[in-house]
């Protein structure tokens, strides 16, 4: 549990541990966090697009998913992993968006419970299914404040040329007709992230809530240190040697900008799906207390190693 009686010298005690990151299921673990004890939840949640085993959140499956079919195993690294096409492989696949909504609903209510009134929950939820996350969060009682965007410095463009598909089939006429057309998506140069707030008391103002709960406003000056301007689009890349710890890792600078935008020093930042620990490192770098849950042993160990040199909250 989190000891909240003295937040200025808060020590995290979760199942007898005082570590900032815990190897556990974040959906279950958050049920042990006291209500209205957290100032900010910042999390890069699974997107539900089958990016890896931990990202498969739907109930139906196919042997081609994630490269497990005999044909894919023989093909080697070039066909090692495969996500489902948007159209799916069966009628059951059409239920994936609904099942993602149901998955988000499993934890959204607990997120609402642990946040202080006026506190923010900022979520990276991907482009394809983020609308389902938004609905689940609203259903749980959150107000949807804004959609922001992280603009990447580089982004892969993997849309397949349609003419090449037809050439491989020996259909040269179709290949010529469809020259210049591609299968897939435009270059994904931005990732959305969503800003939710827990409503404050009806009859009060945001200013009243700031005085009572110390959350609800945003620090424009602190944000501009990172973004340069108070826009809802921020462009930043990774520091040298920073990336490669997690398939969906975000830049440390980006997380620090969000934390300084919404919280003050010594306040509490929670990440229930903390991956390799970027949120937690960003929190400690900016003088906040942090707690993260991670179910994957490999990523948990990575997060713990990243946090070890930072043990002891900077004041």
MOZIJO-V167378 format. One record per backbone hydrogen bond with DSSP energy under -1.0 kcal/mol. CO is the residue of the C=O (numbers start at 1). NH is the residue of the N-H. E is the energy in kcal/mol with one decimal. If there is no record, write none. Layout:
BEGIN
co:CO nh:NH e:E
co:CO nh:NH e:E
END
This chain:
BEGIN
co:1 nh:13 e:-1.5
co:6 nh:9 e:-1.4
co:7 nh:10 e:-1.3
co:11 nh:3 e:-1.2
co:14 nh:17 e:-1.3
co:17 nh:14 e:-2.5
co:20 nh:292 e:-2.4
co:22 nh:24 e:-1.2
co:22 nh:294 e:-2.1
co:25 nh:29 e:-3.0
co:26 nh:30 e:-1.4
co:28 nh:31 e:-1.2
co:29 nh:32 e:-2.0
co:30 nh:33 e:-1.4
co:38 nh:116 e:-2.4
co:39 nh:120 e:-1.2
co:40 nh:270 e:-2.7
co:41 nh:122 e:-3.0
co:43 nh:124 e:-2.2
co:52 nh:55 e:-1.6
co:53 nh:56 e:-1.4
co:55 nh:50 e:-1.3
co:55 nh:57 e:-1.0
co:62 nh:65 e:-1.7
co:64 nh:67 e:-1.6
co:69 nh:73 e:-2.1
co:70 nh:74 e:-1.9
co:71 nh:75 e:-1.4
co:76 nh:79 e:-1.5
co:77 nh:80 e:-1.5
co:82 nh:66 e:-2.8
co:85 nh:88 e:-1.6
co:90 nh:93 e:-1.1
co:91 nh:94 e:-1.3
co:92 nh:95 e:-1.7
co:93 nh:96 e:-1.8
co:95 nh:99 e:-2.5
co:96 nh:100 e:-2.3
co:97 nh:101 e:-1.9
co:98 nh:102 e:-2.1
co:99 nh:103 e:-2.1
co:100 nh:104 e:-2.4
co:101 nh:105 e:-2.0
co:103 nh:106 e:-1.0
co:104 nh:107 e:-1.1
co:104 nh:108 e:-1.9
co:107 nh:111 e:-2.2
co:108 nh:112 e:-2.0
co:109 nh:113 e:-1.9
co:110 nh:114 e:-2.2
co:111 nh:115 e:-1.3
co:113 nh:36 e:-2.2
co:114 nh:37 e:-1.7
co:114 nh:38 e:-2.4
co:116 nh:119 e:-2.7
co:119 nh:198 e:-2.5
co:120 nh:41 e:-2.2
co:121 nh:196 e:-2.7
co:122 nh:43 e:-2.2
co:123 nh:194 e:-3.0
co:129 nh:132 e:-1.3
co:129 nh:133 e:-1.1
co:130 nh:134 e:-2.6
co:131 nh:135 e:-2.0
co:132 nh:136 e:-2.1
co:133 nh:137 e:-2.5
co:134 nh:138 e:-2.4
co:135 nh:139 e:-2.6
co:136 nh:140 e:-1.4
co:137 nh:142 e:-2.2
co:138 nh:141 e:-1.4
co:143 nh:197 e:-2.3
co:146 nh:195 e:-3.0
co:148 nh:193 e:-2.2
co:149 nh:234 e:-2.7
co:150 nh:191 e:-2.2
co:151 nh:236 e:-1.1
co:160 nh:183 e:-3.2
co:161 nh:165 e:-1.3
co:162 nh:166 e:-1.9
co:163 nh:167 e:-2.2
co:164 nh:168 e:-2.2
co:166 nh:171 e:-2.6
co:167 nh:170 e:-1.3
co:170 nh:172 e:-1.2
co:171 nh:175 e:-1.9
co:172 nh:176 e:-2.1
co:173 nh:177 e:-2.1
co:174 nh:178 e:-2.2
co:176 nh:179 e:-1.0
co:178 nh:181 e:-1.9
co:181 nh:162 e:-2.3
co:183 nh:160 e:-2.0
co:187 nh:189 e:-1.9
co:189 nh:152 e:-2.5
co:191 nh:150 e:-2.9
co:193 nh:148 e:-3.4
co:194 nh:123 e:-2.4
co:195 nh:145 e:-2.5
co:195 nh:146 e:-1.5
co:196 nh:121 e:-2.5
co:197 nh:143 e:-2.7
co:198 nh:118 e:-2.5
co:201 nh:204 e:-1.8
co:205 nh:209 e:-2.3
co:206 nh:210 e:-2.5
co:207 nh:211 e:-1.6
co:208 nh:212 e:-1.8
co:209 nh:213 e:-3.6
co:210 nh:214 e:-1.6
co:218 nh:220 e:-1.1
co:219 nh:223 e:-1.9
co:220 nh:224 e:-2.2
co:223 nh:226 e:-1.4
co:223 nh:227 e:-2.6
co:224 nh:228 e:-1.5
co:229 nh:231 e:-1.3
co:232 nh:149 e:-1.8
co:234 nh:151 e:-2.5
co:239 nh:242 e:-2.3
co:246 nh:249 e:-1.6
co:251 nh:255 e:-1.7
co:252 nh:256 e:-2.5
co:253 nh:257 e:-2.1
co:254 nh:258 e:-1.8
co:255 nh:259 e:-2.4
co:256 nh:260 e:-2.5
co:257 nh:261 e:-1.5
co:258 nh:262 e:-1.4
co:259 nh:263 e:-1.8
co:261 nh:219 e:-2.5
co:264 nh:267 e:-1.7
co:267 nh:289 e:-2.5
co:268 nh:39 e:-1.4
co:268 nh:40 e:-1.7
co:269 nh:291 e:-1.9
co:270 nh:42 e:-2.0
co:271 nh:293 e:-2.1
co:274 nh:277 e:-2.9
co:277 nh:281 e:-2.5
co:278 nh:282 e:-2.5
co:279 nh:283 e:-2.2
co:280 nh:284 e:-2.4
co:281 nh:285 e:-2.6
co:282 nh:286 e:-1.3
co:283 nh:288 e:-3.1
co:284 nh:287 e:-1.4
co:287 nh:266 e:-2.9
co:289 nh:269 e:-2.3
co:291 nh:271 e:-2.3
co:292 nh:22 e:-2.6
co:293 nh:274 e:-2.5
co:296 nh:300 e:-2.5
co:297 nh:301 e:-2.4
co:298 nh:302 e:-1.8
co:299 nh:303 e:-2.7
co:300 nh:304 e:-2.5
co:301 nh:305 e:-2.2
co:302 nh:306 e:-2.1
co:303 nh:307 e:-1.9
co:304 nh:308 e:-1.5
co:307 nh:310 e:-1.3
co:308 nh:311 e:-1.6
END
